[in-house]
Amino acid sequence: MDKQAVREAVWDAFETGDQARFPFPPHDRIPNFAGADAACDRLTDTDAWAAASTLKCNPDAPQLSIRRAALRAGKTVYVAQPRLRDPDPFLRLDPEAIEADSDADIDDATTVSGISTHGTPVPPEGVPHVDLVVAGSVGVTTDGARVGKGEGYSDLEWGVLSELGAVDGATAVATTVHELSVLDGPQSPIADPAELPAPDAHDVPLDLVVTPERTIRTETPYARPEGIDWDRLDDDKLAAIPVLAERAPGRQ
């Protein structure tokens, strides 16, 4: 199987079952799922959560409760702008600033539209060391492999921040998913997990996989990428992402 076949199998399983939640359809996105709040609660019980003062979290619906829980716990949250399209591609959600803003509250500020309204744009150099990265996932394995929705921005965000030292070996990487997304689990839509594709060199492995039912500490054997894999970026991709264009070898 290739990664797109894995995605389609997971999306189809959500579509035909009763586990998908708004927005619909689950295809071509990080699928929202029944029990996302329970998975968030499990994540907040981990040592990685307790130790984190700064998070980077994806903006998708199933991680909404995580963004809210982080701000309510006094943690600063960074969210990447869609497709890294802005020269200042990260939005900072500061719980103290939101609390001081009479026109904002945490529930509003953590929605997709609220992040854009209340987040403060910052360049990659403005992101401090990130203690915990929460990534959205379509599929995962219990040894830490992750399949996203196929655009590759989560791994690019890691690459940019890795080159600046904002993420490193001390940064925990987690995801929350439904059991349907655990590709080698009992509810997996993949008939033979042995057919799953191996992670690519630029894929960021997971330390924690959290579902509504369990917390999996992956002890992942996969190496973390260090920096940006420039060889897989064509001119069109570089031109569309200012922070990459200005850092590309030979273009500074």
N, C-alpha and C positions, 0 to 999 in steps of 0.2 A: 504494500500500500504506500501511496505517497501522502503528504500532509493534507492535500485538498480532499482526498478520499476519506481521510479521518474526519475532517471537518464536516463533510456532507453526512457522514454516518451519525455523528453526534447531533447535528442540527435536525436531521430527519427523526431521530429518536425523541427529541424534544417536541417536534411538531406532531408526532403521532401519539404521544403520551399526554399526561395532564400536568407535567412538571414545569412547563414554560410559564413565565409571567411577563407582563407588559415590559417593554414594547414587543409587539409582534410584527412579522413572524420572527422566530429565533434565528433564521438563516442570515448569514453575512454580518453577524455581529457577535459580541460576547454575550451569550444567552443569559437572560435573567431567569432565575429559577426559584421554585418553591423552597423555602427554608433558608434563603439568603441571610435573613436576620439571625437565624440560629447559628449559621456558619460564622457570622461576624462575632457572635457571643463567644464561640469557641476560640476564635483567633485572639480575642481580647483576654483570654485566660492564659495565653502562652507567655513564656519568659521573653521571647523576642518582642512582643508587644509592650510588656512592662518596662523593658530596657530602652524603648525607643522614645525619643523626644521629637524627632523629625522623620516624617514619612514622605515617600512619593507614592501616590495612588493613582490608578487609572480612573477615568471619569465615567465609566459605564454603570448602568443601573444596578447590577447585582452587588456592586461595591459601595453603593450610596450609604448604607448603614455604617460601613467602615469609616468613611470620611466623616460622618457625623460623630461617631464614637471617638475618633481621634481628636476632633476639635473640642468636644465636651470634656475630654481628659486633659486638655491643655497642650496638645501636641500640634506642631505646625505641619501643615500638609502642602505638598507641592504637586500640582497636576499639570501635565504637558498640554499645551494647546494642540488642537487637532492638526495632525500631519506636520507638526513642528513648523508651521507656516510663517511664524512671526520671528523677527530677529531676537526678541525676548520671549523664548518659546515656553517658559514655565510660569505658571500662575501660583503665587503664594497665598495660601489661606492661613491667616494669623488669627488664632482664637481671641486674642486681646483686642485686635483691631475690629473684628466682627462684633464683639461684645460692645465696643465703644461706638459703633455706627448705629444710630437710631433707625436707619432705614434697612438694616440687615438683621437676620438671625441665622443661626446655624442651619436650621432646616432649609432655608431658602438658599443660603450661600453654598451649599454642597450639591445642589442640582446642577445639571449640565449648563443651563442658562445662568444660574446663580454664580457658578464658578467664574464665568466670563465677566459677570457684572462686578463681583466683589473680590475676585482674585487680583493680586498685584503682579503685573508682568515683570519677570526678572530674566536676565541672561543666564546662560549656564554658569558663568563665573559667580553669579549671585546666589547660587544654591549651595548651602553649607553641606557638611557631611550628612548623608542620609543614613539613618539607623535601620530603617525597614522599608523595603519596596514591596508594595502590593500590586500584583499584576492581574489583569483579567485573562481568563483562559477559556478556550473552547474544549481542549482536551489536555489531560495530564497523565503521568504515570506515577506510581508510588515510589519510583527511584528518582523523581525530580525532573523528568523531561516535560516540556510544555509545548503545546501547539496553540498559537493565537489565531486571530481571524484571517491572517495571511498578508497583512500589509507591512509588517516588520517594524513598526514604529516603536514598539516597546523595547525591542533589542537595540534600535538606534539611540533611544533615550539613554539606555544603559551605557552604550559606547561613548556618547558625548560626555556623560558625567564621569565615566571611568577615566577618561583621559585627563580630567581635571582633579581626580582624587575624591570626588564627592560620593562615589560608591566604590567599595573595595571589599576585601575579604571579610571585613567586620560587618558589612551590611547584610542583614537577613533578607531573604526573598521569599515571599509567600503568595498564595492565591487562595481564593474561596470558590468552590465549585459544587455542583450537585454530583451525586454519585454516578449519574449517567456520564459525566465527563471524565471519570477515573477509568482510563482506557484498559487497565489491567485489573479492574475491580469487578465485584459480583454483578453490578448492573450495567456493565460496559456494553455498548452496541457493537463492539468489535469482536467478531467470533473467535479470532486467534490472535492474541496479543503478540505472538512471535512475529507476525507480519507487520508490526508497527515500524515506521521509519526511524532510523537513528537520528538523534539531534544533530543539527548543523553546528559548525564551529562558532557561529555568531549567536546561537541560541543561549539565553540566560537560564541556567537550571534553577529549580526551586528547592528551597530548604524545607518549606512547610506547605503541605496541601491540606486544606481544611474544608470539610463537608459538613452538612448539618448533623451527621452521625458520628464523625471521627476526626481526629487530628493526626495527620501522618507526618512524622519527621523523616524525611526521605533519605538522609545520609547519602546524598547524591554522589555518584562517582564521576559526574560530568564536570569538566573544567569550565570555569567562568571565562567568558571572553574578556580580553583586556584591550580597551580602546575600540576604534571603529574599523570594520573590515572594509577598507576603501575599495578593494578590488571588485566588490559586488555592487557598487554604486555607479550607475551610468550618469552621463551628463545631464539628462532630464531630471533625475532624482536630485542631483546636486543643485541644479538651478532652482528647484522648487523648495529647497530647504536652506534658508540663509545661513544658519549656524554651521551647516556642512560645507556650503560653498566657500565660506570665508576660512575654513580650516583645512580644506582639501590640500594634500601635498602638491606643491608647485603653484598654488593659487593665492597664497598669502601675500 
